[in-house]
Amino acid sequence: MSVIGTELPTVGSFLSGEHGLWFLTLVFLFAGRSSLKSGRFSHESSLERREGREADRIEDRSHIHYQANELLLRGLDILMSEFPIPVWIAEWPSGRIRSMNRAWEQLVHRPLEPRSTLFNCTDWYGFYHPDVGIYPAEWFPPLRAVKAGAPVVVEDLRALTPEGDRRLLVGWATPLRGYAGEIIGVLTAFFDVTDAQKKEEAYEARIQELTREVEKLRGQLRTVERKMAQAHELSIIGQMTAILAHEIRNPLGAIANAAELLLQLRPDADENERELLQLISSEARRLSGLTRQVLTYARMPDPEPVLARVHDVIEQALDLLQKDPQFDPRIRIRREFSPAVTLCSLDPDLIKEVLWNLLLNAVQAMPEAGELVIATSLGELPDRPSQRCVRIAIRDSGVGIAPGDMEKLFDPFFTTKPFGTGLGLASARRIIEAHGGTITVQSSPGKGTTVTIFLPL
């Protein structure tokens, strides 16, 4: 049978016939059964579904918070990696140290150890305490910060690098809170104060040194004040002494002249009379010389320097020495004059008086005769090496000077001679210093003494 041209039944024709009625009946029966079944199951598992959905929501929320907190910590890791201050970031409550930036590694030369946590890191990274050794973990700033829930600063952190370099650090730690407000980590920053501490210690040492210097200067000032007070008193005494010496000197000269005149007028005087007149004359002359020295010291005249030949002034002083009654002709005089020494700016009369005093002291130091050497040379002032000068050294082979007397040689009225005045060296130093020079003494007991005059050119 051919089916060409036969029409297929449409949906509408299918539902309009007997078959359509049965189809609708089956659809409604299936739908009704399904709804009854669905109603029974929904009544039995509604509580479970609600609990499951709540658990799913809680799990989803925790997972979201974890991912958000992890993103926060990871962002801090990236942000702090190039931060110029040494920084750690650790998780909490595990305590795992998740990152240390480059500044930290450059500070202590120790990279991140994967096994390190906040509970064992003090040993890993060289933290120590000067009293207890390894720094206790419970003192460490990040642990204290998470326990307190607030930032913590610790100022006595000390770390030892692998090379043995000790660093002094200030540690600052603050808790990191997640989106729900819980502590999820801790950030710790370290500030290197080693150089600042060294500078502070250097400043304190310098302050202590300056304090000692100030105290020393205060002591020196008090000494100077006492000396100034003494100098003022001595100045008054000196003025009185100068007046007395001046008033005494003229009568002494008259007494000495009168005694010598009586010796001439009384040629027939007996031996006792002549000895008494000679004693009067010699003692009057001696006292007159003393008053002259006192006047010279008390009224020291200002030098009137002129260009003079140094060796000529020395020869004049030697001539006076050889004419003095105290000079022993057995003493050998040796001149060691340098041809380089010629002219020098000086007061010839004052320098001649200084030389005569020093030469006379040298003669008196050689009671058994000996050798007297006068040497000249060019040199430099002892206290001013850049200043050229003429040196005049007077050296004897006498008894020398006791070490205990060396410091008092230039004190006025200090003398070791039975009839000395103690003004010769004191006057000599004042004259030389008035010329801008200086005078030194070197002596060895039993071997002799050398007195050197330095006169600036």
C-alpha positions in Angstrom: 0.0 0.0 0.0 1.3 3.3 -0.9 1.6 5.9 1.7 2.4 8.7 -0.6 0.0 11.5 0.0 -1.2 10.2 3.3 -1.5 12.9 6.1 0.1 12.4 9.5 -2.1 13.1 12.5 -1.5 16.5 14.2 -1.2 17.2 18.0 -4.5 18.9 18.0 -6.2 16.0 16.2 -4.5 13.6 18.6 -5.8 15.3 21.7 -9.3 15.8 20.2 -9.9 12.1 19.9 -10.2 9.2 22.2 -6.5 8.9 22.4 -6.3 12.5 23.6 -8.5 11.8 26.6 -6.4 8.9 27.8 -3.2 10.9 27.4 -4.5 13.8 29.5 -5.7 11.3 32.1 -2.2 9.7 32.4 -0.6 13.2 32.6 -2.8 14.2 35.5 -2.3 10.9 37.3 1.5 11.2 37.0 1.5 14.8 38.1 -0.8 14.0 41.1 1.4 11.1 42.2 4.5 13.2 41.8 3.0 15.9 43.9 1.9 13.5 46.6 5.4 12.0 46.7 7.0 15.4 46.7 4.9 16.6 49.6 5.7 13.5 51.7 9.5 13.9 51.2 9.5 17.6 51.7 7.7 17.2 55.0 10.3 14.6 56.2 13.5 16.5 55.2 12.7 20.1 55.6 14.7 20.4 58.8 17.7 18.6 57.3 17.6 20.8 54.3 17.6 23.9 56.5 20.5 22.6 58.6 22.5 21.7 55.5 21.9 25.0 53.9 23.0 26.8 57.1 26.1 24.6 57.3 26.8 25.4 53.7 26.4 29.0 54.3 28.8 28.9 57.3 31.3 26.9 55.3 31.1 29.3 52.4 31.4 32.3 54.7 34.5 30.8 56.5 36.1 30.0 53.2 35.5 33.5 51.9 36.9 35.0 55.1 40.0 32.7 54.9 40.6 33.7 51.3 40.0 37.4 52.1 42.4 37.2 55.1 45.0 35.3 53.0 44.7 38.0 50.3 45.3 40.6 53.0 48.4 38.9 54.3 49.7 38.3 50.8 49.2 41.9 49.9 51.1 42.9 53.0 53.9 40.5 52.0 54.2 42.2 48.6 53.8 45.7 50.0 56.5 45.2 52.7 59.0 43.3 50.5 60.7 46.5 49.4 60.0 48.5 52.5 63.2 50.3 53.6 62.7 49.3 57.3 63.3 45.6 58.3 59.9 43.9 58.6 58.5 40.5 59.5 55.0 39.2 58.8 53.8 36.1 60.8 50.5 34.2 60.8 48.4 33.7 64.0 47.7 31.4 65.8 50.2 29.2 64.1 53.0 31.7 64.6 54.6 30.8 61.3 56.8 33.5 59.9 55.7 33.9 56.3 57.9 36.7 55.1 60.9 38.8 55.8 61.8 41.7 53.6 65.1 42.5 52.0 66.0 45.2 54.5 65.9 42.6 57.3 68.3 40.3 55.4 70.7 43.2 54.7 70.6 44.2 58.4 71.5 40.8 60.0 72.6 38.8 57.0 70.1 36.0 57.8 67.4 35.0 55.3 64.0 33.5 56.1 64.2 30.0 57.6 61.2 28.0 56.4 60.8 26.2 59.8 60.9 29.4 61.9 58.0 30.5 64.0 57.5 33.2 66.5 58.2 30.6 69.2 61.6 29.6 68.1 62.8 32.5 66.0 65.1 34.1 68.7 67.5 31.3 68.3 67.3 31.2 64.5 68.0 34.9 64.0 70.7 35.5 66.6 68.7 37.4 69.2 70.3 37.4 72.6 70.1 39.1 76.0 73.3 40.2 77.7 72.2 38.7 81.0 70.3 35.5 80.1 71.9 34.5 76.8 69.3 33.6 74.1 66.4 36.1 74.1 63.4 34.5 75.8 60.5 34.0 73.3 57.9 35.3 75.7 59.7 38.7 75.7 59.7 38.9 72.0 57.6 41.9 70.8 55.2 40.0 68.3 54.2 37.5 70.9 53.6 40.2 73.4 51.6 42.2 70.8 49.2 39.3 69.9 48.7 38.5 73.6 48.0 42.1 74.5 45.9 42.7 71.3 47.7 46.0 70.9 51.0 47.4 69.6 54.1 46.8 71.7 57.6 48.5 71.6 60.7 46.8 72.9 63.9 48.8 73.1 66.6 46.3 74.2 66.7 43.8 71.3 70.2 42.7 70.5 71.0 40.5 67.5 74.3 38.9 66.5 75.1 38.5 62.8 76.9 35.4 61.4 80.0 37.6 61.1 79.9 38.4 64.8 78.6 42.0 64.4 76.4 43.0 67.3 73.3 45.1 66.4 71.1 47.0 68.9 67.5 47.1 67.7 64.2 48.6 68.7 61.3 46.2 67.9 57.8 47.4 67.2 55.0 44.9 66.7 51.3 45.3 66.0 48.5 42.6 65.5 46.9 42.2 62.1 43.1 41.7 62.2 41.0 40.0 59.6 37.7 41.0 58.1 35.8 39.6 61.0 38.0 41.4 63.5 40.0 38.4 64.6 43.8 38.4 64.9 45.2 36.7 61.9 48.8 37.7 62.1 51.4 40.1 63.5 53.6 42.7 61.7 57.0 43.4 63.4 59.3 46.2 62.3 62.9 46.6 63.5 64.8 49.9 63.8 68.6 49.7 63.9 69.9 52.1 66.6 73.4 50.7 66.8 75.1 53.7 65.2 72.9 56.1 67.1 73.8 54.3 70.4 77.5 54.4 69.5 77.2 58.1 68.8 75.3 58.6 72.0 78.0 56.7 74.0 80.7 58.8 72.2 78.8 62.0 73.1 78.5 60.9 76.7 82.2 60.0 76.8 83.0 63.3 75.3 80.7 65.1 77.8 82.4 63.3 80.6 85.8 64.2 79.2 84.7 67.8 78.8 83.4 67.7 82.4 86.7 66.5 83.7 88.5 69.2 81.6 86.1 71.8 83.0 86.8 70.6 86.5 90.5 70.7 85.8 90.2 74.2 84.4 88.3 75.2 87.5 91.1 73.9 89.6 93.6 75.7 87.5 91.5 78.8 87.7 91.4 78.6 91.5 95.1 78.1 91.5 95.6 81.1 89.2 93.3 83.2 91.4 95.4 82.2 94.5 98.6 83.0 92.6 97.2 86.3 91.5 96.2 87.1 95.0 99.7 86.1 96.1 101.2 88.1 93.2 99.3 91.1 94.4 100.6 90.7 97.9 104.1 90.1 96.6 103.7 93.2 94.4 102.9 95.3 97.5 105.8 93.6 99.4 108.0 94.2 96.3 107.1 97.9 96.2 107.9 98.2 99.9 111.1 96.3 99.5 112.2 98.5 96.6 111.5 101.6 98.7 113.5 100.2 101.6 116.3 99.0 99.3 116.5 102.4 97.7 116.6 104.1 101.0 119.2 101.7 102.4 121.5 101.6 99.3 122.7 105.2 99.5 123.6 105.1 103.2 125.4 101.8 102.7 127.4 103.4 99.9 128.3 106.3 102.1 129.4 103.9 104.9 131.6 101.9 102.5 133.2 105.1 101.1 133.7 106.5 104.6 135.4 103.3 105.8 137.8 103.3 102.8 138.5 107.0 103.3 139.4 106.4 106.9 141.8 103.7 105.8 143.5 106.2 103.6 143.5 109.0 106.3 144.8 106.7 109.0 148.0 105.1 107.7 149.2 104.7 111.2 146.2 102.7 112.3 147.0 99.5 114.0 146.1 96.1 112.6 142.8 95.7 114.5 141.5 99.1 113.3 142.4 98.4 109.7 140.6 95.0 109.9 137.5 96.7 111.3 137.5 99.4 108.6 137.9 96.7 105.9 135.1 94.7 107.4 132.8 97.7 107.4 133.7 98.5 103.8 133.3 94.9 102.5 130.0 94.3 104.3 128.6 97.6 103.2 129.6 96.8 99.6 127.9 93.4 100.0 124.7 94.9 101.4 124.8 97.5 98.6 125.0 94.7 96.0 122.0 93.0 97.7 120.0 96.1 97.5 121.0 96.6 93.9 119.7 93.0 93.1 116.5 93.7 95.0 115.9 96.9 93.1 116.7 95.2 89.8 114.1 92.5 90.5 111.5 94.8 92.0 111.8 97.5 89.3 112.6 95.4 86.3 113.2 97.8 83.4 111.7 97.1 80.0 114.3 95.9 77.5 115.5 98.4 74.9 116.7 95.9 72.2 119.2 96.8 69.6 121.0 94.8 67.0 124.1 93.7 68.9 126.9 91.1 68.4 126.1 88.2 70.7 129.8 87.2 71.2 130.8 90.8 72.1 128.2 90.8 74.9 129.4 87.5 76.2 133.0 88.7 76.2 132.0 91.8 78.2 130.4 89.5 80.8 133.5 87.2 80.9 135.6 90.3 81.5 133.5 91.3 84.5 133.7 87.8 85.8 137.5 87.6 85.6 137.7 90.9 87.5 135.4 89.7 90.3 137.1 88.8 93.6 135.2 85.5 93.7 136.7 84.3 90.4 139.3 81.5 90.8 142.1 81.9 88.2 142.5 78.1 88.2 139.2 77.8 86.4 139.6 77.1 82.7 137.3 79.1 80.4 136.5 77.5 77.0 134.6 79.3 74.3 132.6 77.3 71.7 131.3 80.0 69.6 129.4 79.2 66.4 130.3 81.4 63.4 126.7 81.3 62.4 125.8 83.3 65.4 126.3 87.0 64.7 123.7 89.7 65.4 120.6 89.4 67.6 118.0 92.0 68.8 118.7 92.3 72.6 119.3 94.8 75.4 123.1 94.5 75.8 123.2 95.8 79.4 120.4 93.5 80.6 121.7 90.4 78.8 125.2 91.2 80.1 123.9 91.3 83.7 122.1 87.9 83.1 125.3 86.3 81.8 127.4 87.8 84.6 125.0 86.3 87.2 125.0 82.9 85.5 128.8 82.8 85.1 129.2 83.8 88.7 126.9 80.9 89.8 129.0 78.5 87.7 132.2 79.7 89.4 130.7 79.4 92.8 129.6 75.8 92.0 133.3 74.8 91.3 135.1 75.4 94.7 137.9 73.1 93.5 138.2 74.8 90.2 137.3 73.1 87.0 136.2 74.0 83.5 133.7 76.7 82.4 132.3 76.3 78.8 130.3 79.0 77.0 128.8 77.7 73.7 126.6 79.4 71.1 124.5 78.0 68.3 121.4 78.6 66.3 118.3 76.6 67.0 114.5 76.8 67.8 112.6 77.9 70.9 111.5 74.9 73.0 107.9 76.0 73.2 107.8 77.4 69.6 109.6 75.1 67.2 108.9 77.4 64.2 110.7 80.3 65.9 114.4 80.5 65.2 116.7 81.6 68.0 120.2 82.0 69.4 121.2 79.6 72.1 123.8 80.5 74.7 124.8 77.6 76.9 126.9 78.0 80.1 128.2 74.6 81.3 130.3 74.0 84.5 131.9 70.9 86.0 130.8 71.7 89.5 128.8 70.0 92.3 125.5 70.1 90.4 122.0 70.7 91.8 120.0 68.3 93.9 116.8 67.0 92.1 114.6 68.4 94.9 115.9 71.9 94.3 115.4 72.0 90.5 111.7 73.1 90.6 112.5 76.0 93.0 115.6 77.4 91.2 113.7 80.4 89.7 111.7 81.2 92.9 112.6 84.6 94.3 114.8 84.4 97.4 115.4 80.6 97.1 119.1 79.9 97.4 121.4 77.1 98.6 124.4 79.4 99.2 125.3 80.6 102.7 125.4 84.3 101.6 123.2 84.1 98.5 120.2 86.3 97.9 118.1 84.0 95.7 117.4 86.8 93.2 120.0 86.1 90.5 118.1 83.3 88.6 114.7 84.9 89.3 115.9 88.2 87.8 117.6 86.3 84.9 114.4 84.6 83.9 112.4 87.8 84.0 114.9 89.5 81.8 115.0 86.7 79.2 111.2 86.3 79.2 110.9 90.1 78.7 113.0 89.5 75.5 110.5 86.9 74.3 112.9 84.0 75.1 113.2 81.3 77.7 115.8 79.8 80.0 116.3 76.1 81.0 118.5 74.3 83.5 119.9 70.8 83.3 122.0 69.3 86.1 123.5 66.1 87.5 124.7 66.0 91.1 128.5 65.7 91.1 128.8 66.2 87.3 127.9 69.8 86.7 125.1 72.1 85.5 124.2 73.5 82.1 122.1 76.7 81.9 120.8 77.5 78.3 119.4 80.9 77.2 117.1 81.0 74.1 116.8 84.4 72.5 114.4 84.7 69.5 115.9 86.1 66.2 
